[in-house]
Structures are given as C-alpha cells and as structure tokens.
Amino acid sequence: MAEPLVIEVTRGARVESLHRVSAAVCDAAGALVFSHGDTVTPVFPRSAVKVFQAIPFVESGSADAYGFTNRELSLACASHSGEEGHRRLAAEMLERAGLGEPTLECGCHWPFDMSVALDLARTGGAPTPLGNNCSGKHAGFLCTAVHLGEETRGYVEAAHPVQRRALAVMEDLTGSALPPSMCGTDGCSIPTAAAPLAGFARGFAKLAARQGAEPSRLAAGRRLIEACMAEPWLMSGTGRACLTLMEAAPGRVFAKTGAEGVFCGAVPELGLGFALKAQDGTSRAAEAAVAHLLAEMLRESEPALAERYDAMARRTLKNWEGREVGEIRVRRA
C-alpha cells in the first residue's frame, strides 16, 4: 500500500497538526494510475458522487422533458450554499413538475456559509428545505419520479424506484456490489453506499473518457459533468472550494466535495477520474489534498496549470486579528 498523503497545519515554525489522506487516480480501463494510502477499504462518498445519483434524471429523459439546461443540471449535482439564486432555481425546477417545496424530503438547515446564513437571518429569513444544500438533487429526484409516473412521497427511501436507479448506477460505474450492509443514510435522508476510493475514481474516469459503460449512461454522466463545469457557482456557491478549483481551469476540471473529507472528480481531457478521503474527515485537509492531486495529474501535460493548483494546496492561516499564524500545506518528501 502506498503511503498516505500528509497535510500539515503549522503554527509559527512548528507543525501543530497532521491529516492523512488516501487518494486514487484511475483511467477508464480501471487501471490505478497512482495512489496515496488505502484505496481499497470502502468509504462513504457522501455528496461527492451526486453526478452518479443524477444520471437517471438525464438518462430517463426527465431533464429534457422539462426543458432543463446546464443551470438545472448543475444544481441537480450541487451541495450549494443556499444563496438566493440556488433556492430560486430549485423552486423553479419543482414548479416545472407541478410540485412545491412541501414535497422535498431533504430536511432544512441554515446555510453552511456563515455570511449567507447571516444575510438570511438579517432579512428575517429562516431555514427551509429549498435552502438545504441538497435541494437541487432532490428536485431532480422528484422531477424524475413525476416524469415516470411514480409516487413522489417517500422518494428518499431505499425501496423507492428513484433510489434503486441511483444505486444501480453506482454499482455499474464503481464495479462494486452494494448490498444493504454497505449502505447507510445520508444527511439529506437518501441512502449512501460505501465502496473503495479506487471504484469511485474508476467511475469518474469512465464518464471522463466516455468508455466502460452503456453509451447512454456515459453520455448522461458526461453531460452532467460538463454542466457543472459550465455553471460551477450553481453546483457550489460563492467562495466555495469546488468553485475555486473549477474556475482555475474553466471547462477542464470537475471537482465535487462530500461530507467527512471526501472529494471526487475528473480531468476529462486526460480521461482520468479521482477520489480521495481525509481519514479524519476534515474539509481543510481534503481541500488541500484535492488541489495537490490535480497538480500531480497535470504536472506533465500542463506545468503552468499544475503550479496554479500547487499554490491552491497551500493556504495561509490567520487569527481573528488578521495576523498570519501558520499555514495548511502538503508535506513534501
């Protein structure tokens, strides 16, 4: 097993904390191009695989039946910040299918971004299901159910056709059997299934290279990735890591975060997919690691772009007075 990637957090001249990250980079043939740490033990990908979960939304013809564009497709793959534009578009998606906010079964929470939450509170707003970071994904689930003539109530349950289709896509793309023993419940109440990091990386590589699965499935997945790259703010939000990573190479890099320190994505022009997890579940480690991983992938073909991602893998830390106190960085061999 390769050594994990180590992310250091410094204070002054000393290392104060360490985070270990496992990562896999694969090609569409299933080959592990390079890796760090344990890529075999199953992990829950959480929101990092929303593209996989949204494939039936496109594959079934539902997205086209409602005339959805890249904007709606990107939101269907989002872990958004709950900004007004995210909430409004999720509502519009539901309206196209003759539905409203009460049909959402994702629950509600304050926006994860503090500034967005404060703005909402200042205007007298309160958390609603539309502001849930997963409301776009759930709108896609509901639109698919309506289009196919299925009951909308209980669409989050594992036995519902919406979730059975999503699980089948994940099994197909990862090459992993995902029985109930490998499944849990995600924060937005839908099932989440654990598989090896290498499996998730292979799945994204298949979509990037458009090979290794049924043509209609590959086309649907690649269309979703391209929609996210075209509309990255709708997939994330102001100042979010996913947005920053994709804006560094517009239309060339797809990166999606998931809870508990997970990132998945692809570099379509290289036909490569990747997946990583910070073993302690920290976002700061995952965000540094994904920038470093992208730099590694692009080092040979795009050295200037690789340097840009190298810089993003190193972040200065400041205290409440704005004084520099340390940094987050990748440990060098």
Secondary structure, DSSP 4 states (H G I P E B T S, - for coil): -PPPEEEEEEETTEEEEEEEEEEEEEETTS-EEEEES--SS-B--GGGGHHHHHHHHHHTSHHHHTT--HHHHHHHT------HHHHHHHHHHHHHTT--GGG--S-----SSHHHHHHHHHTT----GGGSTTHHHHHHHHHHHHHTT---TTTTSTTSHHHHHHHHHHHHHHT----GGGEEE-TTSSEEE-B-HHHHHHHHHHHHHT-SS-HHHHHHHHHHHHHHHHSHHHHS-TT-HHHHHHHTSTTT-EEEEETTTEEEEEEGGGTEEEEEEETT--HHHHHHHHHHHHHHHHTTT-HHHHHHHHHHT-EEEE-TTS-EEEEEEEPP-
